[in-house]
Amino acid sequence: MNVLDNSIVDGATRVVQDRLPPGWVVERIGRSSSAPRLRIASKEGRSGEVAVAPLARPDPRSARQVPTDRPLLVASPYLSRSVREVLEAEGASYADHTGNVRLVVDEPGLYIVTSGADSNPWPEERRFSLRGAKAGRVVCALARAIPPMGVRELAAAADTDPGYVSRLLGMLDREALVDRTSRGRVERVDWRKLLIRWSEEAPIESRTVASTWLAPRGHKSLWDGLRGADFRYAVTGSVVGASVAPVAPTRLASIYVEDPETVAQTLGLRETEVGANVVLLQPEDQLVLERVDERDGLACAALPLVVADLLSGAGRSPAEAEALMDWMATHEEDWRG
């Protein structure tokens, strides 16, 4: 075992010791072995062992490959939430140096779960992210496409360059959000987790400039005005979610537009900060105004974009997003492809 792995195991051992009940102790055994173990002893003297797998730079893909045929503790300087979710699904315990711990030991009976850092305090390099217009295009194209698909096919659907798509797919593959063949073709997309990840890294406020307005005669008059509009727009948020998977009556209409002032004047809206029932959103990427679906005579944003907007919204919006994704999961033929 190299020096780095030894340091990772030692750090995890200290973290576990700090979280054991009073009188319990943890001891590392097999320091010189390539298969280190921890012996955990209760204050009554009962003890058990758990194998340790040190991972210096874990990602969901590598987490899926840990052995699950024996009690195992995955140790790392930092384990992201997505990695921890994979390990929990695999039945493995884990401990990182920030205090993210899940330790399940049958003998002596022990169950510990504690939270540490939500983000890596020691980032080694700039991570490819889902922020920016090009990333958003690829995410929406991936969510809607039916695999298998190649890089150039996906780049054409996202209206962006193949080189960028290839690099982004590499990151998504490491995060286990997509599965690819040896030739790089995408054969599976976990579109639900992908949209959640996108909403976290690129919330709606980072992708738009928002202004709030009052439609004095209510939403019905607003919809009538939009149906006869000669400008580009795309309805998003609760209005679209409720048309597919209703949760509660819509109180706030969110609409993508190019020029909020002109649209507001055309529709008779009044700018306000109190009592608004309309939000006009200027998108960073004008493509959202072109890739629309017609619903009840209205131009609506594509469902993957609606989900991301709701997930990063306030109040009951995340619950509406979950209801919409539940519907999408059972009606993929209606929105994918």
C-alpha positions in Angstrom: 0.0 0.0 0.0 1.4 3.4 -1.0 1.9 6.4 1.3 -1.3 8.2 0.0 -3.5 5.1 0.6 -2.0 4.8 4.1 -2.8 8.4 4.8 -6.4 8.0 3.6 -7.0 4.9 5.8 -5.4 6.7 8.9 -7.6 9.7 8.4 -10.7 7.7 8.1 -9.7 5.7 11.2 -9.5 8.9 13.2 -12.9 10.1 11.9 -14.5 6.8 12.9 -12.9 6.9 16.3 -14.3 10.4 17.0 -17.8 9.1 16.2 -17.9 5.9 18.2 -19.9 5.6 21.4 -18.0 6.3 24.7 -15.7 3.3 25.6 -15.6 2.0 22.0 -12.3 1.8 20.1 -11.2 1.3 16.5 -7.8 -0.2 15.6 -6.2 -0.4 12.2 -4.7 -3.8 11.5 -2.7 -5.0 8.5 -0.8 -1.7 8.0 1.7 -3.3 5.7 -0.9 -5.4 3.9 -2.5 -4.5 0.6 -5.9 -5.3 2.2 -6.1 -3.1 5.4 -8.8 -3.7 8.0 -10.3 -2.0 11.0 -11.1 -3.8 14.2 -13.9 -2.2 16.1 -14.4 -3.1 19.8 -17.3 -2.2 22.1 -16.7 -1.2 25.7 -17.9 -4.7 26.7 -15.0 -6.3 24.7 -17.0 -7.5 21.7 -15.3 -6.9 18.4 -15.6 -7.2 14.7 -13.5 -6.4 11.6 -14.3 -4.5 8.4 -12.2 -4.3 5.3 -11.1 -0.9 4.1 -10.9 0.3 0.5 -9.1 3.6 0.1 -10.1 5.7 -2.9 -8.1 8.9 -3.6 -10.4 10.4 -6.2 -13.7 8.5 -6.1 -16.5 9.0 -8.6 -19.8 7.2 -9.0 -18.4 5.0 -11.7 -15.5 3.7 -9.5 -17.9 3.5 -6.5 -20.0 1.0 -8.4 -17.0 -1.3 -8.8 -16.2 -1.8 -5.1 -16.7 -5.4 -3.9 -19.9 -6.0 -2.0 -19.4 -9.6 -1.0 -18.0 -8.7 2.4 -18.3 -5.9 5.0 -16.5 -3.0 3.5 -15.6 0.6 4.5 -14.7 2.9 1.6 -12.3 5.6 2.8 -11.5 8.8 1.0 -10.5 12.4 1.7 -13.9 13.5 0.3 -16.9 11.6 -0.9 -19.5 13.6 -3.0 -23.2 13.1 -2.4 -23.5 11.2 -5.7 -20.7 8.8 -4.6 -22.2 8.3 -1.2 -25.6 7.5 -2.8 -24.0 4.8 -4.9 -22.1 3.3 -1.9 -25.3 3.2 0.1 -27.1 1.4 -2.7 -24.3 -1.1 -2.9 -24.6 -1.7 0.9 -21.1 -0.4 1.7 -20.0 1.7 4.6 -17.9 4.8 4.1 -15.9 7.5 5.9 -14.3 10.6 4.5 -12.0 13.1 6.2 -14.7 15.8 6.4 -17.0 13.6 8.5 -19.4 12.1 6.0 -19.7 8.7 7.6 -22.0 5.7 7.2 -20.8 2.7 9.3 -22.8 -0.5 9.6 -21.3 -3.4 11.5 -23.2 -6.5 12.6 -20.7 -7.6 15.3 -20.5 -5.7 17.5 -23.8 -4.2 16.5 -23.2 -0.6 15.3 -24.9 1.9 13.1 -23.5 5.4 12.6 -24.5 8.1 10.1 -23.0 11.6 10.3 -22.7 14.5 7.8 -19.6 16.3 6.8 -18.8 18.7 4.0 -21.3 19.3 1.1 -18.5 20.2 -1.3 -14.9 19.2 -1.7 -12.7 21.4 0.5 -9.6 20.2 -1.4 -10.4 20.4 -5.1 -7.5 19.2 -7.1 -8.5 20.6 -10.5 -11.2 22.6 -12.2 -14.1 20.3 -12.6 -16.1 20.2 -15.8 -19.5 21.6 -14.8 -23.0 21.9 -16.2 -23.1 25.6 -16.1 -23.4 27.6 -19.3 -25.6 27.6 -22.4 -23.8 24.7 -24.2 -24.1 22.4 -21.2 -27.8 23.1 -20.9 -28.3 22.3 -24.6 -26.5 19.0 -24.2 -28.4 18.1 -21.0 -31.8 18.7 -22.7 -30.7 16.8 -25.8 -29.5 13.9 -23.7 -32.7 13.8 -21.6 -34.9 13.8 -24.7 -32.9 11.4 -26.9 -33.5 7.7 -27.1 -30.2 5.8 -26.9 -28.1 4.6 -28.5 -26.6 7.8 -29.9 -23.2 9.0 -30.9 -21.3 12.1 -30.2 -21.9 13.8 -33.5 -25.6 12.8 -33.4 -25.9 14.4 -29.9 -23.9 17.5 -31.0 -26.3 18.0 -33.9 -29.3 17.7 -31.6 -27.8 20.1 -29.1 -26.6 22.5 -31.9 -23.1 22.6 -30.4 -19.6 21.3 -31.3 -18.7 17.6 -31.0 -15.5 18.3 -29.1 -17.4 19.9 -26.3 -20.0 17.1 -26.3 -17.3 14.5 -26.1 -15.6 16.1 -23.1 -18.9 16.6 -21.3 -19.9 13.0 -21.9 -16.6 11.9 -20.3 -17.6 13.7 -17.1 -21.1 12.4 -17.1 -19.8 8.9 -17.7 -17.5 9.2 -14.6 -20.5 10.4 -12.6 -22.5 7.4 -13.8 -25.2 9.7 -15.3 -24.7 8.1 -18.7 -23.3 4.7 -19.8 -21.2 4.5 -22.9 -19.9 1.7 -25.1 -16.2 1.2 -25.8 -16.7 3.3 -28.9 -18.1 6.2 -26.9 -21.8 5.9 -28.0 -24.3 6.7 -25.2 -26.4 3.6 -24.4 -28.1 4.8 -21.3 -29.1 8.1 -19.7 -30.2 8.5 -16.1 -32.2 11.6 -17.2 -33.7 12.1 -13.7 -30.4 12.4 -11.9 -29.0 14.4 -14.8 -31.7 17.0 -14.5 -31.3 17.2 -10.8 -27.6 17.7 -11.2 -28.1 20.4 -13.8 -30.6 22.3 -11.6 -28.0 22.2 -8.8 -25.1 23.5 -10.9 -27.1 25.8 -13.1 -30.2 27.0 -11.2 -32.7 29.1 -13.0 -31.3 32.4 -11.6 -27.9 31.7 -13.2 -29.5 31.1 -16.6 -31.9 34.0 -16.8 -32.6 37.6 -15.8 -36.0 37.7 -14.1 -38.5 40.5 -13.7 -41.9 40.4 -11.9 -45.2 41.7 -13.2 -48.9 41.8 -12.5 -51.5 40.7 -15.0 -54.4 42.8 -13.8 -57.1 40.6 -15.4 -55.5 37.3 -14.3 -53.9 34.4 -16.0 -56.8 33.6 -18.4 -56.4 37.0 -20.1 -52.6 36.4 -20.2 -53.0 33.1 -21.9 -55.4 34.6 -24.5 -52.9 37.3 -25.2 -50.1 34.7 -25.7 -52.1 32.5 -28.0 -52.3 35.4 -30.4 -48.8 36.8 -29.9 -46.5 37.5 -32.8 -43.3 37.3 -30.6 -41.4 34.3 -29.4 -42.0 33.0 -25.9 -41.9 29.7 -23.9 -44.1 29.1 -20.8 -42.2 27.2 -18.1 -42.5 26.3 -14.4 -45.8 25.5 -12.5 -48.1 26.3 -15.4 -46.5 23.5 -17.6 -46.1 21.1 -14.6 -49.7 21.5 -13.6 -50.9 20.8 -17.2 -49.2 17.4 -17.0 -49.0 16.4 -13.4 -51.1 18.9 -11.3 -50.1 19.4 -7.6 -51.8 22.6 -6.7 -53.4 25.6 -8.5 -50.8 27.8 -10.3 -50.3 31.2 -8.7 -47.2 32.4 -10.7 -46.8 32.2 -14.4 -43.2 32.0 -15.6 -42.5 32.8 -19.2 -39.3 33.0 -21.3 -39.2 36.0 -23.6 -36.6 38.0 -25.5 -37.6 41.5 -24.5 -39.6 41.7 -21.2 -40.5 45.4 -21.6 -42.0 45.0 -25.0 -43.8 41.8 -24.1 -45.2 43.5 -20.9 -46.5 46.4 -22.9 -48.1 44.2 -25.5 -49.8 42.0 -22.8 -50.8 44.9 -20.6 -48.6 43.8 -17.6 -47.6 46.2 -14.8 -44.2 45.9 -13.2 -44.3 45.2 -9.5 -42.3 43.7 -6.7 -45.4 42.9 -4.5 -48.3 40.8 -5.5 -46.8 39.7 -8.8 -48.5 36.8 -10.7 -46.1 36.8 -13.7 -42.4 36.3 -14.0 -40.7 37.2 -17.3 -37.4 35.4 -17.9 -34.7 36.6 -20.3 -32.7 33.4 -21.1 -29.0 33.3 -21.6 -29.6 30.9 -24.5 -32.2 31.9 -27.1 -32.5 28.3 -28.2 -35.1 27.7 -25.4 -37.5 30.0 -27.4 -37.1 27.7 -30.4 -37.3 24.3 -28.9 -40.9 24.5 -27.6 -43.8 22.1 -27.3 -47.4 23.2 -28.0 -49.8 22.6 -25.1 -53.3 23.9 -25.1 -52.4 26.4 -27.8 -49.4 27.8 -25.8 -45.7 27.5 -26.7 -44.2 25.7 -23.7 -40.6 25.0 -22.8 -39.4 21.4 -23.3 -40.2 19.2 -20.2 -36.5 18.7 -19.2 -36.1 22.5 -19.0 -39.3 22.8 -17.1 -38.1 20.2 -14.5 -34.8 22.0 -14.0 -36.6 25.4 -13.6 -39.0 23.9 -11.0 -36.2 22.1 -9.1 -34.4 25.3 -8.5 -37.5 27.3 -7.7 -38.9 28.3 -4.3 -41.9 27.1 -2.3 -43.7 24.1 -3.7 -41.8 24.2 -7.0 -39.4 21.2 -6.1 -42.5 19.1 -5.2 -44.0 20.0 -8.5 -40.8 19.0 -10.2 -40.9 15.6 -8.5 -44.5 15.0 -9.6 -43.6 16.0 -13.1 -40.6 13.6 -13.2 -42.8 10.8 -11.9 -45.2 11.3 -14.8 -42.3 11.5 -17.2 -40.9 8.2 -16.0 -44.1 6.4 -16.9 -44.8 8.3 -20.1 -41.4 8.4 -21.8 -42.9 7.7 -25.2 -44.8 11.1 -24.9 -41.8 13.3 -24.5 -38.6 11.5 -25.5 -37.4 11.0 -29.1 
